[in-house]
Amino acid sequence: MHQYLKFLIRTKFQELLFNDIEIDKNRSILLLANHFSFWDGLILHCINDKLFKKNFYVMINEATAYKINYLQYGGAFSINKNSRGILESLEYAANLLNDPQNLVLLFPQGKLFSNFVEDVHFEKGILRVIKQATGKFQLIFASTFIQFYKHRKQSINVYLKSETESYADKSIHELKDAYQQHYNAAKKLQTEIDL
């Protein structure tokens, strides 16, 4: 599965670019990212291979898990926001963060939005994961943008930022605002790329 994902990204896109950040090898990673396409998790899986080097897990919608069941072999686990099992899925994500070898990718928006949306929506469940994991993780924000530029195939730019706090004692609005600042700065950089 891992080799297939790398092959997909390499053949479907012109290039995958991301900034280097410092990784704490003694802590797990909670990666929060914008969600605009099927490619999001696959792109971040490839960055995990190159930069984070952790066991990769990603929370996906239960309907997607049924339609594309092979994603489970790439670390995907499901959540159904309309069932009582939602708490189990959030607890599972928090428990994964107890192991410093793990990376858990969550899309706080909870569903797909435009790649250049102005306001990044956050569902409340993310804060439950953060509080249950009790700060044993490194929190990293990722903002991904895809554009063609002058190439026949699209280029991927992922902007990463390591946060200094876990937000366990903060509100969902404070977490969302911190991510929104990162997203806005990343989008500004994206629009200033000089070809």
N, C-alpha and C positions, 0 to 999 in steps of 0.2 A: 504494500500500500504506500509506504513512504517513497519508494523509488518512482512509483506511478505518479504521485502528486508532484514530485520534482519535475518529472517529464512533462506533465500537463502545463505547469507554469512556464517552463522553458520554451515549449512549443507554441503556446497561445499568446504570449506576451513578448514585447520587444526587450524589456529589461525589468528587473525588480531592484529598486533602490530603497535603502533605509539608512537612518543615522545610527551610529554606534553609541550605546549607553553602557554604563557600568552595571554589571550583574553581580548580586550577592549569591555566591554558590551555596551558602549555608541556609538560604531561605527559598521557599517555593515562590512562584510568581503568579499573581493575579493580574491578568491582562484584560483591560477594558478597551473595547474597540467599537468604532462606528460600523453599522451594518447596512450595506447597500446592494449586496449581490451574493450569488452563490459562491463567488470566488473568495470572499473574505476569510473564511476559516482556512482555506487551502493556502492562501498567500501567507497568513500568519504561521501556519504549520511550517512552511519553508523558511521563514525567518527564525522560527524556533530551532530548526536544524542548523542554521548558520550562526546564530548569535546566542540564544538562550541555552540551548542544549539540555532541555529538560524533557521529561515524559509529558507528552502533549494531550490535553483533554479540552473539549469544547462542548458547551451546552447548546443544544439545538432544539427547535420546536419538534414536538412529538410527531406531527404530521409529516415533517421533512424526514424524520428518522424512519418512518414507515415507507415513504416513497423512495428514499435513497439509502437503503439499509446497509450498504457496504461502508458508509461513513463511520460505523461503529469500529471498524478496523483501523481507523485513523484517530481514535480517541474520543469520538462523539458519544455523548449521553443525552437523553431527551428530557424535556420538561413540557408539561401540559398546564398552561396557566388557568384552565377552567376545571381542574380536578383537585381533589384533596392530595394527590401525589405531588403537588407542587412543593410542599414543604420537604418531602423526602428528597427531591431533586436538589433543592437548595442546600439541604444538610449534606448530601453527597458531595456537592461542589466544595463546601466548607471543609469537609473531612479530607478531601484530596489535598487541600492546602497544608495539611499537617505534615506532609512528606516533602522535605526540601528538594527532592528530585523531580517534583511535579510542577507543571504550568497549567493553569486553568484559564481558558479564554471564555469571557462572557461578553455578550452583546447587550448592553444595558437598555437599548432601544426596544428590545423584545420582538421586533419585526423589521422588515426591510423599509428603508427610507432612501430618498435620493442621495447620490454621492455628494452633492453640494448643498444639502439642507442647511438652513440658517441656524435653527435651534435643535440641538440634539436632545431628544426626549429620553428620560430615564425611568424605568420601571422600579418599584420599591424593593423588589426581591434581592437586588444586588447588595443592599445594605445589610440584609439578614445574613448573607454569605460572609460579608466582611466582619460582622459582629461575632458570628460563630467561629470564625477562623482565628480570632483573637490576636491579630497582628503578627502571625507567624510567617507572613508572606511579604514579598516586595511588590508594591502596587505600581503597575506600569500602564500608562495611557498610550494607545495607538490610534492614529488617524490615517486612513488610507484613501488615496485618490488615484483614479485611473484616467488617463487621457491619451489621445493619439499623437499629439504634437505633429512632427513631420514624417512619422513612420507609418507603414502599412498596418503594423500591429500596435496595440496600446502599451504604454509604459505604466508601471506601478510605482508610486511613491508612498512610502510608509514613514510617518513621523512618530518617533517614540519619545516618551518622557517618563523618567522614573520619579515617582512622588516620594517625598520625605516622610509622610505620615500615612497611616492606614485608613483614616476616616471612621474608625470604629466608634468614636465618641461624637461624631458629627451627624448632621441631618442629611437626607437624600438631596436636599437642595444645595447644600455646601459641596457635596461630592459632584453633583451635576455641574455646578458653577466652575469647579476646578477643571473638570473635563472640558467644559465649553470653552474656557480660556485656552486650553491646549489646542482644541479643534480649530478655533478661530485663528490662532497664530499659525497653525499648520496650513490652513486654507489660504491665508495671506501669502505664505511662502510658496505655495503651489501656484498661485496666480502670478507670482513675480518671477517664475522661472524664465530665464532668457535663453532662447534657442538661437 
